[in-house]
Amino acid sequence: AAHVVQQRAAAHELAHVVYRDPERVGPDPAGGREARADVIGQYLMARAGYDAGAAATFWARYGDSHPLDFLGTTGGHASPKARTRRASETVANIARQQAAGTELWPEDYAPPGS
């Protein structure tokens, strides 16, 4: 289970690097960068052959073990419940793209540099 957390975290942080988020200064009040990193991280996991569904499982377990997270978000991150929902939606989108044989990339985000 620890390796799944490491894979998810690494993919999330790699997504920040791909989009050059470390170069952006200032708060992320709407959580856009964090939400994008969650989604792109799952796609990076799927493209690398890892289980992108592990993110949804992680957030569901995390939310169960951290019940006070219902009080709000910190640092632009959504609540574990919202992240679980987004991760589950992303897994469904990845599965549809895989079934259709299309390139794995989220429709809501343009690839970097485009």
ABEGO torsion letter per residue (X at the ends): XAAAAAAAAAAAAAAAAAAGAAABBEBBAAGAAAAAAAAAAAAAAAAAGBBAAAAAAAAAAAAAABAAAAAEBBGGBBBAAAAAAAAAAAAAAAAAAAAAGBBBBBAABBBBGX
